[in-house]
Structures are given as structure tokens and as C-alpha cells.
Amino acid sequence: MTLKFLDKRILITGASNGLGKAAAIAFEKEGARLALAARSEEKLEFLKNSFDKPEKHLLFNLDLLDSINIKKLTNEISKQWGEVDVILHCIGGSFGFNESLINWLDFSKSLKSNIGISSEINRLLVPGMKLQGSGNIIHVSSHVAFEARASIPYNTAKAALSGYIRSLGNELAASGIIVSGILPGAFYGDDNAMFRYQLFKPEEYQEFVKSLPQQRMPTVDEYLPMIFLLSSSESKIMCGSLVSMDGGQSQAFYNHSSKINLKSNMAIEVFQFDRNERKVKNEKRNIYN
């Protein structure tokens, strides 16, 4: 059997849950060498130990909101591998910043989480891609980037990210580097927003699912064929492209939001277990992260 990504060097941020975790599992099965970055050391170790050849892969238990840790990440990857072939940016979300008139300190954290970290990683690793004359960079944005229906910080960050993808894709096209992005709607993945929504508000979650055009919640695995395409050399035509993958949810979600009275521009209350404090915290989270 021919492995699609045999020995390809792939960096995945936000690798411990959701789409990042699913992509890591899928790429590992295709023979890739992985560099996985996330804040949860426990989850990263569990993921690595599930692989057939865990020794092939690099783990980075880092909080990338700290710029020093971004340099640690990219320096160690360059030291171990030289260059990278694929970067998959799954990091992002609202991080609880859902106020309309948000203070600049929190607003800047939202922007850094969704575009700043990724752009800095690109800045440090793209020169190596240019030297080798190839590379693929995939960002996970959101369909709300163009529809402004989530919280103001989240809308703004994803809109900025989408503009960045289009611009950088154009800039790097001549260097053989393919920059693209996907625009998901709500989907179910390990420990992502929909996972928590179902866990803590099952009845409300089921009502939401029934309101969707297909009356079902997309699963994280449905995104993998597109991720594989965008990570391959066959995706040249996709350079600078943003691929909408929301299953027609947009209008269905807007209609449903009025029925269940979601507040604060599509923010919902999610009960999340804090492993450090060993207790459940009630936080407002954007429904799409």
C-alpha cells in the first residue's frame, strides 16, 4: 500500500483535540512525521502513545500565546528536521472573549490566538519552505469570517485570518508554497465545542442538530479528505483559496439562535472541567470553537 504522506514533515498546532487531533491520527496512518503542539501534555502523550511508531514524532507542550514558546517550537523543529513540508494551523477559538465592547488587552489576545500565533510560525518557517521550493500551509478559519454572526472578537479575528490567507497565498504562490484555508461551521470532534455542548446541554444540542439542513451534526472526520488535498502537491489550484465547509448551516443556525435565545452574539454557556482547579467552571464560549 502506498502511503500518501510517507516521511512528510507536518506541524500541527492545536493538536490535542478536535480537528487537530483527528488530522494527527490520519496523517500518522499515512506515514507522516509529526510535530504536535498543544497546551495539554497529558493529551499529547496519550496521542503519541497511540501511534504505531511514536519515536518518529515530536511533541511540544507549549502555550503559544507566549511568543518565546513560538521560537522554542520553530527552533527545535528546524534543529530536528531542517525544514517542514506542511503546516496545519488548528489553533484558535474565542477563548471566552465574547464581550462586544471588549478591552484591548483581551481583544489583542483573541487576535493573537487566531492569527498572531499562526502568522508568527509562518514567518519563522516559510523561509525554509522557500529554500526547498515547496510547502503547504493550511489554516482553519470559520464561515463567520464573512457573516459577522458570532461574537465581535471572534468575527474580527476570523475575518482577519481569512484576509491573511488570501494575501499570503498570493504572495507565496511564485515560491511553490500553497497557502489555503477552510471555513467550517459547527462540527463534532473530540473535546471541541460541539462535544461540550452535547455533554453539558444535551437537550438543547439535539434541538440545534434538528434545525440544521441535514438534521445531523457533521463529524470531524468529514474534513480530513479536504485537509489531505490541501496538504498535497496536487492542490496548486487552491493557493490563496478559502473552502467553505459548513454543510449549509449558516442560515439554519441564525434561525435556530432566535429559538433558543443564545446571548452575546452567539455565545453559549458551556460547563468545562478545569483540570488544574479540579472543578467545573461555567464559561461563555462561542459555539463554533
Secondary structure, DSSP 8 states (H G I E B T S, - for coil): ---TTTT-EEEEESTTSHHHHHHHHHHHHTT-EEEEEES-HHHHHHHHHTSS-GGG-EEEE--TTSHHHHHHHHHHHHHHHSS-SEEEE-----TT---TT--HHHHHHHHIIIIIHHHHHHHHHHHHHHHHT-EEEEEE--GGGTT--S-HHHHHHHHHHHHHHHHHHHHHGGGTEEEEEEEE-S-B-TTSHHHHHHHH-HHHHHHHHHHSTTSS--BGGGGHHHHHHHTSGGGGGGTT-EEEESTTHHHHHHHHHHHHT-BTTTEEEEEEEETTTTEEEEEEEETT-
